[in-house]
Amino acid sequence: MVHMKNKISLLKKIIFIAILIYAIVTVIKQQKILNTYATQAENLDAQIIEAKETQQQLNEEKENVNSSEYIEEVAREKLDMYLPNERVYVDSEN
């Protein structure tokens, strides 16, 4: 009988240790996953901030698109158009 109780006691200890090890391993894996998600969330927050800044710049540009200053700027920079009697100087460094 004593020998049988020792086996049962030893079996209970082994099962307890196995469950404890499983729980520890599971917690460590979940912590790694949580850290990965936290990093992804930080990256997404940075992208959101960048997108909001871009949106703000585009909204400002949208408000100014019909102004005469904006039209002149686009005509000069993108279409190489200039006002009559306006002198254009080209810097050529070769």
MOPAC internal coordinates of N, CA, C and O (Angstrom, degrees):
PM7 1SCF
backbone

  N    0.0000 0     0.00 0     0.00 0    0    0    0
  C    1.4419 1     0.00 0     0.00 0    1    0    0
  C    1.5307 1   112.37 1     0.00 0    2    1    0
  O    1.2310 1   120.37 1   136.72 1    3    2    1
  N    1.3096 1   116.90 1   -43.28 1    3    2    1
  C    1.4594 1   121.30 1  -178.83 1    5    3    2
  C    1.5199 1   109.47 1   -63.15 1    6    5    3
  O    1.2310 1   121.07 1   139.45 1    7    6    5
  N    1.3311 1   115.56 1   -40.55 1    7    6    5
  C    1.4545 1   120.69 1   179.65 1    9    7    6
  C    1.5348 1   110.62 1   -62.95 1   10    9    7
  O    1.2310 1   120.08 1   141.47 1   11   10    9
  N    1.3217 1   117.44 1   -38.53 1   11   10    9
  C    1.4594 1   122.69 1   179.83 1   13   11   10
  C    1.5338 1   110.71 1   -68.38 1   14   13   11
  O    1.2310 1   119.98 1   140.47 1   15   14   13
  N    1.3441 1   117.63 1   -39.53 1   15   14   13
  C    1.4664 1   121.65 1   178.83 1   17   15   14
  C    1.5248 1   110.49 1   -65.82 1   18   17   15
  O    1.2310 1   120.17 1   143.46 1   19   18   17
  N    1.3226 1   117.28 1   -36.54 1   19   18   17
  C    1.4641 1   121.11 1   178.04 1   21   19   18
  C    1.5265 1   110.73 1   -65.00 1   22   21   19
  O    1.2310 1   120.70 1   140.69 1   23   22   21
  N    1.3430 1   116.26 1   -39.31 1   23   22   21
  C    1.4729 1   120.35 1   178.78 1   25   23   22
  C    1.5208 1   110.54 1   -65.75 1   26   25   23
  O    1.2310 1   120.64 1   137.32 1   27   26   25
  N    1.3286 1   116.37 1   -42.68 1   27   26   25
  C    1.4722 1   120.32 1   179.93 1   29   27   26
  C    1.5306 1   109.58 1   -66.52 1   30   29   27
  O    1.2310 1   120.06 1   137.34 1   31   30   29
  N    1.3057 1   117.48 1   -42.66 1   31   30   29
  C    1.4598 1   121.39 1   178.13 1   33   31   30
  C    1.5301 1   110.97 1   -62.26 1   34   33   31
  O    1.2310 1   120.29 1   136.53 1   35   34   33
  N    1.3263 1   117.06 1   -43.47 1   35   34   33
  C    1.4579 1   121.57 1   177.87 1   37   35   34
  C    1.5298 1   110.67 1   -64.21 1   38   37   35
  O    1.2310 1   120.41 1   139.11 1   39   38   37
  N    1.3376 1   116.83 1   -40.89 1   39   38   37
  C    1.4663 1   121.42 1   179.08 1   41   39   38
  C    1.5298 1   110.36 1   -63.14 1   42   41   39
  O    1.2310 1   120.29 1   138.25 1   43   42   41
  N    1.3381 1   117.05 1   -41.75 1   43   42   41
  C    1.4663 1   120.79 1   178.12 1   45   43   42
  C    1.5335 1   111.00 1   -62.40 1   46   45   43
  O    1.2310 1   120.68 1   139.14 1   47   46   45
  N    1.3338 1   116.31 1   -40.86 1   47   46   45
  C    1.4656 1   120.34 1   179.02 1   49   47   46
  C    1.5255 1   111.09 1   -65.02 1   50   49   47
  O    1.2310 1   120.64 1   138.24 1   51   50   49
  N    1.3269 1   116.39 1   -41.76 1   51   50   49
  C    1.4676 1   120.47 1   179.38 1   53   51   50
  C    1.5231 1   110.38 1   -64.32 1   54   53   51
  O    1.2310 1   120.34 1   136.49 1   55   54   53
  N    1.3336 1   116.95 1   -43.51 1   55   54   53
  C    1.4708 1   120.84 1   179.31 1   57   55   54
  C    1.5351 1   109.83 1   -64.05 1   58   57   55
  O    1.2310 1   119.97 1   137.76 1   59   58   57
  N    1.3260 1   117.66 1   -42.24 1   59   58   57
  C    1.4592 1   121.17 1   178.87 1   61   59   58
  C    1.5221 1   111.17 1   -62.22 1   62   61   59
  O    1.2310 1   120.38 1   134.96 1   63   62   61
  N    1.3175 1   116.88 1   -45.04 1   63   62   61
  C    1.4679 1   120.94 1   179.19 1   65   63   62
  C    1.5232 1   110.67 1   -63.82 1   66   65   63
  O    1.2310 1   120.15 1   139.35 1   67   66   65
  N    1.3358 1   117.32 1   -40.65 1   67   66   65
  C    1.4670 1   120.88 1   179.05 1   69   67   66
  C    1.5219 1   110.59 1   -63.25 1   70   69   67
  O    1.2310 1   120.31 1   136.22 1   71   70   69
  N    1.3225 1   117.02 1   -43.78 1   71   70   69
  C    1.4711 1   120.60 1   178.93 1   73   71   70
  C    1.5290 1   110.13 1   -64.90 1   74   73   71
  O    1.2310 1   120.45 1   139.82 1   75   74   73
  N    1.3125 1   116.74 1   -40.18 1   75   74   73
  C    1.4560 1   120.89 1   178.93 1   77   75   74
  C    1.5234 1   110.98 1   -63.36 1   78   77   75
  O    1.2310 1   119.93 1   134.64 1   79   78   77
  N    1.3127 1   117.73 1   -45.36 1   79   78   77
  C    1.4682 1   121.75 1   177.97 1   81   79   78
  C    1.5258 1   110.62 1   -62.22 1   82   81   79
  O    1.2310 1   120.30 1   137.00 1   83   82   81
  N    1.3417 1   117.04 1   -43.00 1   83   82   81
  C    1.4635 1   120.82 1   178.49 1   85   83   82
  C    1.5315 1   110.55 1   -60.28 1   86   85   83
  O    1.2310 1   120.74 1   136.57 1   87   86   85
  N    1.3319 1   116.19 1   -43.43 1   87   86   85
  C    1.4660 1   120.37 1  -179.27 1   89   87   86
  C    1.5289 1   110.76 1   -63.88 1   90   89   87
  O    1.2310 1   120.36 1   137.45 1   91   90   89
  N    1.3142 1   116.92 1   -42.55 1   91   90   89
  C    1.4666 1   120.44 1  -179.84 1   93   91   90
  C    1.5227 1   110.93 1   -64.36 1   94   93   91
  O    1.2310 1   120.32 1   135.12 1   95   94   93
  N    1.3288 1   116.99 1   -44.88 1   95   94   93
  C    1.4673 1   120.89 1   179.33 1   97   95   94
  C    1.5248 1   110.28 1   -62.46 1   98   97   95
  O    1.2310 1   120.49 1   138.70 1   99   98   97
  N    1.3289 1   116.67 1   -41.30 1   99   98   97
  C    1.4675 1   120.69 1   179.66 1  101   99   98
  C    1.5267 1   111.10 1   -63.48 1  102  101   99
  O    1.2310 1   120.09 1   137.04 1  103  102  101
  N    1.3193 1   117.44 1   -42.96 1  103  102  101
  C    1.4651 1   121.23 1   179.56 1  105  103  102
  C    1.5320 1   110.23 1   -63.70 1  106  105  103
  O    1.2310 1   119.89 1   138.83 1  107  106  105
  N    1.3123 1   117.81 1   -41.17 1  107  106  105
  C    1.4665 1   121.08 1   179.63 1  109  107  106
  C    1.5177 1   110.52 1   -63.96 1  110  109  107
  O    1.2310 1   120.17 1   135.90 1  111  110  109
  N    1.3362 1   117.29 1   -44.10 1  111  110  109
  C    1.4729 1   120.34 1   178.83 1  113  111  110
  C    1.5212 1   110.92 1   -62.68 1  114  113  111
  O    1.2310 1   120.55 1   136.89 1  115  114  113
  N    1.3182 1   116.55 1   -43.11 1  115  114  113
  C    1.4597 1   119.78 1  -179.31 1  117  115  114
  C    1.5266 1   110.99 1   -65.96 1  118  117  115
  O    1.2310 1   119.94 1   144.62 1  119  118  117
  N    1.3151 1   117.72 1   -35.38 1  119  118  117
  C    1.4648 1   120.62 1   177.96 1  121  119  118
  C    1.5174 1   110.75 1   -64.96 1  122  121  119
  O    1.2310 1   120.46 1   140.12 1  123  122  121
  N    1.3336 1   116.72 1   -39.88 1  123  122  121
  C    1.4664 1   119.97 1   176.73 1  125  123  122
  C    1.5242 1   110.45 1   -62.14 1  126  125  123
  O    1.2310 1   120.54 1   137.56 1  127  126  125
  N    1.3226 1   116.57 1   -42.44 1  127  126  125
  C    1.4723 1   120.54 1   179.01 1  129  127  126
  C    1.5260 1   109.91 1   -63.53 1  130  129  127
  O    1.2310 1   120.24 1   136.39 1  131  130  129
  N    1.3284 1   117.14 1   -43.61 1  131  130  129
  C    1.4679 1   120.62 1   178.92 1  133  131  130
  C    1.5206 1   111.60 1   -62.32 1  134  133  131
  O    1.2310 1   120.27 1   141.07 1  135  134  133
  N    1.3132 1   117.08 1   -38.93 1  135  134  133
  C    1.4713 1   120.35 1   177.61 1  137  135  134
  C    1.5231 1   110.79 1   -64.07 1  138  137  135
  O    1.2310 1   120.60 1   140.03 1  139  138  137
  N    1.3367 1   116.47 1   -39.97 1  139  138  137
  C    1.4658 1   120.76 1   177.40 1  141  139  138
  C    1.5285 1   110.32 1   -62.49 1  142  141  139
  O    1.2310 1   120.60 1   135.43 1  143  142  141
  N    1.3265 1   116.46 1   -44.57 1  143  142  141
  C    1.4672 1   120.11 1   179.09 1  145  143  142
  C    1.5227 1   111.33 1   -64.65 1  146  145  143
  O    1.2310 1   120.04 1   142.37 1  147  146  145
  N    1.3248 1   117.52 1   -37.63 1  147  146  145
  C    1.4657 1   120.51 1   178.93 1  149  147  146
  C    1.5269 1   110.48 1   -64.41 1  150  149  147
  O    1.2310 1   120.42 1   139.88 1  151  150  149
  N    1.3304 1   116.81 1   -40.12 1  151  150  149
  C    1.4649 1   120.80 1   177.89 1  153  151  150
  C    1.5244 1   110.56 1   -64.80 1  154  153  151
  O    1.2310 1   120.80 1   137.25 1  155  154  153
  N    1.3205 1   116.07 1   -42.75 1  155  154  153
  C    1.4644 1   119.91 1   178.27 1  157  155  154
  C    1.5241 1   110.71 1   -63.13 1  158  157  155
  O    1.2310 1   120.48 1   140.25 1  159  158  157
  N    1.3219 1   116.69 1   -39.75 1  159  158  157
  C    1.4688 1   120.18 1   179.19 1  161  159  158
  C    1.5285 1   110.73 1   -63.85 1  162  161  159
  O    1.2310 1   120.28 1   139.29 1  163  162  161
  N    1.3243 1   117.07 1   -40.71 1  163  162  161
  C    1.4707 1   120.25 1   177.69 1  165  163  162
  C    1.5186 1   110.73 1   -62.84 1  166  165  163
  O    1.2310 1   120.34 1   137.59 1  167  166  165
  N    1.3369 1   116.96 1   -42.41 1  167  166  165
  C    1.4642 1   120.54 1   178.61 1  169  167  166
  C    1.5201 1   111.16 1   -63.42 1  170  169  167
  O    1.2310 1   120.49 1   137.75 1  171  170  169
  N    1.3228 1   116.66 1   -42.25 1  171  170  169
  C    1.4677 1   120.20 1   179.03 1  173  171  170
  C    1.5252 1   111.03 1   -66.14 1  174  173  171
  O    1.2310 1   120.11 1   142.14 1  175  174  173
  N    1.3311 1   117.40 1   -37.86 1  175  174  173
  C    1.4690 1   120.08 1   176.68 1  177  175  174
  C    1.5234 1   110.82 1   -61.73 1  178  177  175
  O    1.2310 1   120.69 1   138.82 1  179  178  177
  N    1.3223 1   116.29 1   -41.18 1  179  178  177
  C    1.4681 1   120.05 1   178.47 1  181  179  178
  C    1.5228 1   110.34 1   -64.30 1  182  181  179
  O    1.2310 1   120.22 1   140.03 1  183  182  181
  N    1.3310 1   117.19 1   -39.97 1  183  182  181
  C    1.4687 1   120.45 1   178.17 1  185  183  182
  C    1.5182 1   111.10 1   -65.78 1  186  185  183
  O    1.2310 1   120.34 1   142.89 1  187  186  185
  N    1.3237 1   116.95 1   -37.11 1  187  186  185
  C    1.4684 1   120.52 1   178.64 1  189  187  186
  C    1.5180 1   110.07 1   -64.98 1  190  189  187
  O    1.2310 1   120.27 1   136.29 1  191  190  189
  N    1.3283 1   117.08 1   -43.71 1  191  190  189
  C    1.4710 1   120.73 1   178.85 1  193  191  190
  C    1.5258 1   110.13 1   -61.29 1  194  193  191
  O    1.2310 1   120.69 1   136.33 1  195  194  193
  N    1.3195 1   116.29 1   -43.67 1  195  194  193
  C    1.4673 1   120.39 1   179.55 1  197  195  194
  C    1.5303 1   111.05 1   -63.91 1  198  197  195
  O    1.2310 1   120.56 1   139.10 1  199  198  197
  N    1.3251 1   116.54 1   -40.90 1  199  198  197
  C    1.4661 1   120.34 1   179.54 1  201  199  198
  C    1.5284 1   110.94 1   -66.39 1  202  201  199
  O    1.2310 1   120.21 1   142.57 1  203  202  201
  N    1.3351 1   117.21 1   -37.43 1  203  202  201
  C    1.4654 1   119.80 1   178.18 1  205  203  202
  C    1.5261 1   111.02 1   -66.08 1  206  205  203
  O    1.2310 1   120.37 1   141.14 1  207  206  205
  N    1.3453 1   116.90 1   -38.86 1  207  206  205
  C    1.4609 1   120.04 1   177.34 1  209  207  206
  C    1.5229 1   110.62 1   -64.26 1  210  209  207
  O    1.2310 1   120.70 1   137.13 1  211  210  209
  N    1.3181 1   116.26 1   -42.87 1  211  210  209
  C    1.4680 1   120.51 1   177.81 1  213  211  210
  C    1.5193 1   110.12 1   -62.24 1  214  213  211
  O    1.2310 1   120.71 1   137.02 1  215  214  213
  N    1.3291 1   116.24 1   -42.98 1  215  214  213
  C    1.4599 1   120.74 1   178.90 1  217  215  214
  C    1.5226 1   110.89 1   -60.95 1  218  217  215
  O    1.2310 1   120.55 1   137.81 1  219  218  217
  N    1.3184 1   116.56 1   -42.19 1  219  218  217
  C    1.4648 1   120.34 1   179.15 1  221  219  218
  C    1.5272 1   110.86 1   -63.01 1  222  221  219
  O    1.2310 1   120.45 1   136.96 1  223  222  221
  N    1.3341 1   116.75 1   -43.04 1  223  222  221
  C    1.4694 1   120.30 1   178.33 1  225  223  222
  C    1.5213 1   110.67 1   -62.72 1  226  225  223
  O    1.2310 1   120.62 1   137.77 1  227  226  225
  N    1.3312 1   116.42 1   -42.23 1  227  226  225
  C    1.4651 1   119.61 1   179.68 1  229  227  226
  C    1.5211 1   111.74 1   -66.73 1  230  229  227
  O    1.2310 1   120.30 1   142.53 1  231  230  229
  N    1.3283 1   117.03 1   -37.47 1  231  230  229
  C    1.4658 1   119.80 1   177.32 1  233  231  230
  C    1.5238 1   111.10 1   -64.89 1  234  233  231
  O    1.2310 1   120.41 1   140.31 1  235  234  233
  N    1.3395 1   116.82 1   -39.69 1  235  234  233
  C    1.4649 1   119.94 1   177.00 1  237  235  234
  C    1.5263 1   110.49 1   -64.51 1  238  237  235
  O    1.2310 1   120.99 1   138.21 1  239  238  237
  N    1.3198 1   115.70 1   -41.79 1  239  238  237
  C    1.4670 1   119.69 1   178.94 1  241  239  238
  C    1.5302 1   110.14 1   -65.64 1  242  241  239
  O    1.2310 1   120.61 1   141.56 1  243  242  241
  N    1.3183 1   116.44 1   -38.44 1  243  242  241
  C    1.4676 1   121.12 1   179.26 1  245  243  242
  C    1.5257 1   110.90 1   -62.19 1  246  245  243
  O    1.2310 1   120.57 1   140.64 1  247  246  245
  N    1.3401 1   116.52 1   -39.36 1  247  246  245
  C    1.4582 1   120.64 1   179.49 1  249  247  246
  C    1.5268 1   111.43 1   -66.63 1  250  249  247
  O    1.2310 1   120.40 1   148.48 1  251  250  249
  N    1.3375 1   116.85 1   -31.52 1  251  250  249
  C    1.4594 1   120.75 1  -175.75 1  253  251  250
  C    1.5211 1   113.75 1   -94.87 1  254  253  251
  O    1.2310 1   119.76 1   179.26 1  255  254  253
  N    1.3184 1   118.06 1    -0.74 1  255  254  253
  C    1.4603 1   120.40 1  -171.91 1  257  255  254
  C    1.5362 1   112.95 1   -64.12 1  258  257  255
  O    1.2310 1   119.75 1   153.70 1  259  258  257
  N    1.3062 1   118.08 1   -26.30 1  259  258  257
  C    1.4666 1   120.08 1  -178.80 1  261  259  258
  C    1.5269 1   112.52 1   -96.85 1  262  261  259
  O    1.2310 1   119.94 1  -178.59 1  263  262  261
  N    1.3226 1   117.72 1     1.41 1  263  262  261
  C    1.4626 1   119.26 1   179.81 1  265  263  262
  C    1.5298 1   109.46 1   -76.30 1  266  265  263
  O    1.2310 1   121.12 1   -28.24 1  267  266  265
  N    1.3035 1   115.47 1   151.76 1  267  266  265
  C    1.4589 1   119.53 1  -178.48 1  269  267  266
  C    1.5420 1   110.96 1   -67.31 1  270  269  267
  O    1.2310 1   120.16 1   147.68 1  271  270  269
  N    1.3262 1   117.31 1   -32.32 1  271  270  269
  C    1.4602 1   119.64 1   178.12 1  273  271  270
  C    1.5330 1   111.42 1   -63.33 1  274  273  271
  O    1.2310 1   121.02 1   137.15 1  275  274  273
  N    1.3219 1   115.66 1   -42.85 1  275  274  273
  C    1.4672 1   119.70 1  -179.95 1  277  275  274
  C    1.5303 1   110.73 1   -66.24 1  278  277  275
  O    1.2310 1   120.66 1   137.99 1  279  278  277
  N    1.3039 1   116.34 1   -42.01 1  279  278  277
  C    1.4703 1   120.44 1   179.89 1  281  279  278
  C    1.5277 1   109.99 1   -62.65 1  282  281  279
  O    1.2310 1   120.05 1   137.14 1  283  282  281
  N    1.3274 1   117.51 1   -42.86 1  283  282  281
  C    1.4672 1   120.42 1   177.69 1  285  283  282
  C    1.5298 1   110.92 1   -63.69 1  286  285  283
  O    1.2310 1   120.27 1   138.42 1  287  286  285
  N    1.3108 1   117.10 1   -41.58 1  287  286  285
  C    1.4615 1   120.92 1  -179.83 1  289  287  286
  C    1.5272 1   111.28 1   -62.00 1  290  289  287
  O    1.2310 1   120.57 1   134.97 1  291  290  289
  N    1.3249 1   116.52 1   -45.03 1  291  290  289
  C    1.4692 1   120.29 1   179.24 1  293  291  290
  C    1.5176 1   110.08 1   -65.46 1  294  293  291
  O    1.2310 1   120.52 1   138.30 1  295  294  293
  N    1.3262 1   116.60 1   -41.70 1  295  294  293
  C    1.4643 1   120.00 1  -179.80 1  297  295  294
  C    1.5253 1   110.70 1   -61.83 1  298  297  295
  O    1.2310 1   119.88 1   138.96 1  299  298  297
  N    1.3227 1   117.83 1   -41.04 1  299  298  297
  C    1.4645 1   120.76 1   179.66 1  301  299  298
  C    1.5264 1   112.09 1   -70.64 1  302  301  299
  O    1.2310 1   120.66 1   129.43 1  303  302  301
  N    1.3258 1   116.34 1   -50.57 1  303  302  301
  C    1.4594 1   120.35 1  -171.40 1  305  303  302
  C    1.5237 1   113.96 1   -76.52 1  306  305  303
  O    1.2310 1   120.30 1   141.08 1  307  306  305
  N    1.3021 1   117.03 1   -38.92 1  307  306  305
  C    1.4639 1   118.79 1  -173.01 1  309  307  306
  C    1.5265 1   113.74 1  -103.48 1  310  309  307
  O    1.2310 1   120.94 1   153.04 1  311  310  309
  N    1.3149 1   115.80 1   -26.96 1  311  310  309
  C    1.4637 1   118.41 1  -175.76 1  313  311  310
  C    1.5268 1   112.72 1  -112.02 1  314  313  311
  O    1.2310 1   120.34 1   178.94 1  315  314  313
  N    1.3216 1   116.96 1    -1.06 1  315  314  313
  C    1.4648 1   121.69 1  -177.56 1  317  315  314
  C    1.5218 1   112.36 1    51.79 1  318  317  315
  O    1.2310 1   120.73 1  -138.06 1  319  318  317
  N    1.3092 1   116.20 1    41.94 1  319  318  317
  C    1.4672 1   122.15 1   177.51 1  321  319  318
  C    1.5254 1   108.05 1  -105.83 1  322  321  319
  O    1.2310 1   120.97 1   -34.49 1  323  322  321
  N    1.3380 1   115.74 1   145.51 1  323  322  321
  C    1.4578 1   120.89 1  -176.87 1  325  323  322
  C    1.5166 1   109.38 1  -137.19 1  326  325  323
  O    1.2310 1   120.94 1   -20.93 1  327  326  325
  N    1.3206 1   115.80 1   159.07 1  327  326  325
  C    1.4583 1   120.63 1   177.97 1  329  327  326
  C    1.5290 1   109.78 1   -69.69 1  330  329  327
  O    1.2310 1   120.26 1   -25.67 1  331  330  329
  N    1.3264 1   117.11 1   154.33 1  331  330  329
  C    1.4628 1   119.74 1   176.73 1  333  331  330
  C    1.5339 1   109.96 1   -59.79 1  334  333  331
  O    1.2310 1   120.84 1   -36.21 1  335  334  333
  N    1.3100 1   116.00 1   143.79 1  335  334  333
  C    1.4609 1   123.84 1  -179.59 1  337  335  334
  C    1.5337 1   113.16 1    62.80 1  338  337  335
  O    1.2310 1   120.09 1  -161.38 1  339  338  337
  N    1.3041 1   117.43 1    18.62 1  339  338  337
  C    1.4630 1   120.83 1   177.69 1  341  339  338
  C    1.5269 1   108.58 1   -93.24 1  342  341  339
  O    1.2310 1   120.93 1   -47.65 1  343  342  341
  N    1.3216 1   115.82 1   132.35 1  343  342  341
  C    1.4569 1   119.42 1  -179.63 1  345  343  342
  C    1.5132 1   110.00 1   -91.33 1  346  345  343
  O    1.2310 1   121.30 1   -43.81 1  347  346  345
  N    1.3125 1   115.12 1   136.19 1  347  346  345
  C    1.4414 1   121.08 1  -179.55 1  349  347  346
  C    1.5160 1   108.63 1  -117.37 1  350  349  347
  O    1.2310 1   120.54 1   -53.66 1  351  350  349
  N    1.2972 1   116.57 1   126.34 1  351  350  349
  C    1.4513 1   121.39 1   178.16 1  353  351  350
  C    1.5172 1   108.90 1  -109.56 1  354  353  351
  O    1.2310 1   121.01 1   -48.66 1  355  354  353
  N    1.3203 1   115.67 1   131.34 1  355  354  353
  C    1.4503 1   120.83 1  -179.74 1  357  355  354
  C    1.5133 1   107.64 1  -113.63 1  358  357  355
  O    1.2310 1   120.84 1   -53.63 1  359  358  357
  N    1.2983 1   116.00 1   126.37 1  359  358  357
  C    1.4569 1   122.24 1   179.32 1  361  359  358
  C    1.5214 1   107.57 1   -91.84 1  362  361  359
  O    1.2310 1   120.81 1   -67.26 1  363  362  361
  N    1.3229 1   116.05 1   112.74 1  363  362  361
  C    1.4535 1   118.94 1  -179.15 1  365  363  362
  C    1.5253 1   109.07 1  -112.75 1  366  365  363
  O    1.2310 1   121.16 1   -69.91 1  367  366  365
  N    1.3070 1   115.39 1   110.09 1  367  366  365
  C    1.4583 1   121.04 1   178.13 1  369  367  366
  C    1.5116 1   107.83 1  -109.13 1  370  369  367
  O    1.2310 1   121.31 1   -71.72 1  371  370  369
  N    1.3201 1   115.10 1   108.28 1  371  370  369
  C    1.4894 1   119.17 1  -178.99 1  373  371  370
  C    1.4802 1   110.46 1  -119.36 1  374  373  371
  O    1.2310 1   120.10 1   180.00 1  375  374  373

